[in-house]
Amino acid sequence: MLDEQEWAEIAPLLSAMVSRIQNFRRVQGASLAQALNQRFGDDALLRYQELTGEEESDPEVLRHHRVSLLGPSCKACGKPLRTPRASFCAECGSIQSEPIDQ
């Protein structure tokens, strides 16, 4: 998972990836599938691996590996809740006594 400082390094790489895909499609008249085969997100994947030690194969998945998207720890099992507003734990099913508001 990426903290906000790490996310600040990954986010621009993902934005650049999208720009490169759009430009490639415009210039080459390529389909989205053809553009995705160009592996424009490899620099984001490499930086993610450098930061976390974990390998990932799809750069779009990195958008979901951000700690701030998760909620606090479950009061029963300690796993992070799926969202900051979650009222139950998807891992153990425990109802959280008070829904989290933000």
WOTAWO-V294890 format. One record per residue. N is the residue number from 1. RES is the residue in one small letter. SS is DSSP state (H for helix, E for strand, L for the rest). PSI is psi in radians with two decimals (NA if undefined). Layout:
# WOTAWO-V294890
n->N res->RES ss->SS psi->PSI
n->N res->RES ss->SS psi->PSI
This chain:
# WOTAWO-V294890
n->1 res->m ss->L psi->2.58
n->2 res->l ss->E psi->2.26
n->3 res->d ss->L psi->3.11
n->4 res->e ss->H psi->-0.57
n->5 res->q ss->H psi->-0.73
n->6 res->e ss->H psi->-0.70
n->7 res->w ss->H psi->-0.62
n->8 res->a ss->H psi->-0.39
n->9 res->e ss->H psi->-0.59
n->10 res->i ss->H psi->-0.70
n->11 res->a ss->H psi->-0.81
n->12 res->p ss->H psi->-0.55
n->13 res->l ss->H psi->-0.65
n->14 res->l ss->H psi->-0.67
n->15 res->s ss->H psi->-0.73
n->16 res->a ss->H psi->-0.66
n->17 res->m ss->H psi->-0.82
n->18 res->v ss->H psi->-0.75
n->19 res->s ss->H psi->-0.73
n->20 res->r ss->H psi->-0.70
n->21 res->i ss->H psi->-0.81
n->22 res->q ss->H psi->-0.76
n->23 res->n ss->H psi->-0.77
n->24 res->f ss->H psi->-0.78
n->25 res->r ss->H psi->-0.71
n->26 res->r ss->H psi->-0.84
n->27 res->v ss->H psi->-0.76
n->28 res->q ss->H psi->-0.23
n->29 res->g ss->L psi->0.55
n->30 res->a ss->L psi->2.73
n->31 res->s ss->L psi->2.92
n->32 res->l ss->H psi->-0.73
n->33 res->a ss->H psi->-0.74
n->34 res->q ss->H psi->-0.70
n->35 res->a ss->H psi->-0.71
n->36 res->l ss->H psi->-0.51
n->37 res->n ss->L psi->-0.22
n->38 res->q ss->L psi->-0.18
n->39 res->r ss->L psi->0.79
n->40 res->f ss->L psi->-0.26
n->41 res->g ss->L psi->0.13
n->42 res->d ss->H psi->-0.58
n->43 res->d ss->H psi->-0.62
n->44 res->a ss->H psi->-0.73
n->45 res->l ss->H psi->-0.72
n->46 res->l ss->H psi->-0.78
n->47 res->r ss->H psi->-0.67
n->48 res->y ss->H psi->-0.78
n->49 res->q ss->H psi->-0.69
n->50 res->e ss->H psi->-0.69
n->51 res->l ss->H psi->-0.66
n->52 res->t ss->H psi->-0.33
n->53 res->g ss->L psi->0.05
n->54 res->e ss->L psi->2.49
n->55 res->e ss->L psi->2.50
n->56 res->e ss->L psi->2.54
n->57 res->s ss->L psi->-0.28
n->58 res->d ss->L psi->1.98
n->59 res->p ss->H psi->-0.51
n->60 res->e ss->H psi->-0.50
n->61 res->v ss->H psi->-0.45
n->62 res->l ss->H psi->-0.47
n->63 res->r ss->H psi->-0.37
n->64 res->h ss->H psi->-0.08
n->65 res->h ss->L psi->0.90
n->66 res->r ss->E psi->2.10
n->67 res->v ss->H psi->-0.65
n->68 res->s ss->H psi->-0.25
n->69 res->l ss->H psi->-0.30
n->70 res->l ss->L psi->2.84
n->71 res->g ss->L psi->-3.02
n->72 res->p ss->L psi->3.05
n->73 res->s ss->E psi->2.53
n->74 res->c ss->L psi->2.42
n->75 res->k ss->L psi->-0.35
n->76 res->a ss->L psi->-0.88
n->77 res->c ss->L psi->-0.26
n->78 res->g ss->L psi->-0.13
n->79 res->k ss->L psi->2.63
n->80 res->p ss->E psi->2.47
n->81 res->l ss->L psi->2.68
n->82 res->r ss->L psi->-0.49
n->83 res->t ss->L psi->2.82
n->84 res->p ss->L psi->-0.38
n->85 res->r ss->L psi->0.17
n->86 res->a ss->L psi->2.43
n->87 res->s ss->L psi->-0.11
n->88 res->f ss->E psi->2.79
n->89 res->c ss->L psi->2.17
n->90 res->a ss->L psi->-0.39
n->91 res->e ss->L psi->-0.91
n->92 res->c ss->L psi->-0.16
n->93 res->g ss->L psi->0.03
n->94 res->s ss->L psi->2.31
n->95 res->i ss->E psi->2.30
n->96 res->q ss->L psi->2.37
n->97 res->s ss->L psi->-0.61
n->98 res->e ss->L psi->2.13
n->99 res->p ss->L psi->2.52
n->100 res->i ss->L psi->2.22
n->101 res->d ss->L psi->2.54
n->102 res->q ss->L psi->NA
